[in-house]
Amino acid sequence: MPVPLAPYPTPPAQPLAPPYTPPPPANGSTGGQSQLVCSGCRNLLMYPVGATSVCCAVCNAVTAVPPPGTEMAQLVCGGCHTLLMYIRGATSVQCSCCHTVNLALEANQVAHVNCGSCKMLLMYQYGARSVKCAVCSFITSVGGSTSTTDQKLNN
């Protein structure tokens, strides 16, 4: 036979100590928190506004907090595909996981090169290894490798 239940639930037990209430923010600040990625283990860290550095509770790495008002940007590491955060305007970002140095480029940055065949001025996105001329279809190498023009003259 089923046991009847009490018609009203019993009230919860009172806590032994009052809940912690943080002190009010000083100097009229909002007392908000911000986030950044740990430079050691890549965990998301929360810190109070105004802090200059944060010590990670997981790996004990100390991560510097960027100055207030600093614009941040993100990119995916080309070596290990980890999401990296960096200060906008940086030209390169080293991944703390695989130590790959990634080029940090704005979305609309373009470069110019003259076509290796017809000398037409070509525009291409930074980071490209080559660009194909729309006029003569010649492929001009760009970047750190030997130019196609040099290769064509040497053959």
Secondary structure, DSSP 8 states (H G I E B T S, - for coil): ------SS-------SS--------GGG----EEEEE-TTT--EEEEETT-SEEE-TTT--EEE---TT--EEEEE-TTT--EEEEETT-SEEE-TTT--EEE---TT-EEEEE-TTT--EEEEETT-SEEE-TTT--EEE-SSS--HHHHHHH-
